[in-house]
Amino acid sequence: MRLPVLAAAFTVAFTVAFGGAASAFECPAHFAEAQAMIDKVTADMKGMSGSMPKEKMALVHALLDDAKMNLGSGIHNHEKPQGLYDHARAIAKADAALGHARAADLLHFKYMQM
């Protein structure tokens, strides 16, 4: 009778101790999504320097630079984690990078309509 209770307790303890580590595997998916958007905007901007004023291109590039900086910082947190908090920060930074890249894409699109 004690063996099933002990096994259940061990299972719960193991899940609590190591269950959070599974969330670390979400980081690469967030990084990939942000990188894909950064690559898309970068590709869209190639060859556009002549059709858009330099001031406007600089603004789009500023958003892209912010995206790249956040992504790099998130990857650093993921590769050298001190705990689950660093993985949470890595995901937050990857999502911030995705937001900056989407904003750059939208701004680029709006400038091209002008």
C-alpha positions, 0 to 999 in steps of 0.5 A: 500500500505504501509503494503506490503512495511513494511512487505518486509522491515521487512523480509529483516531486519530479514533475514540480522539480523538472516540469518547468525546464520543459518551458525552456524548449519554447525559447528556440521557437520564439527565436525562430519566429523573431528571426524569420520576421527580421529576415523578411523585413531585411529582404523587403528592404533590399533594393529600396534605398533609391525609392525611399528617402534616407530619413525614412529608411533610417527609421525602419533600420532603427526598429530592425536594429532594436529587434536584432539587439533584443533577439541577441540578448534573448539568445544570450539569456537562453544559452547561459541561464541561471534558472527558469527566470532567464528562460522567461526573460529570453522568451520576453526578449524574443517576443519584444524582438518580434514586435520591433520587427513587425513594427519595422515591417509595417512602417516600411509598408506604409512608407512604400505606399506614400 
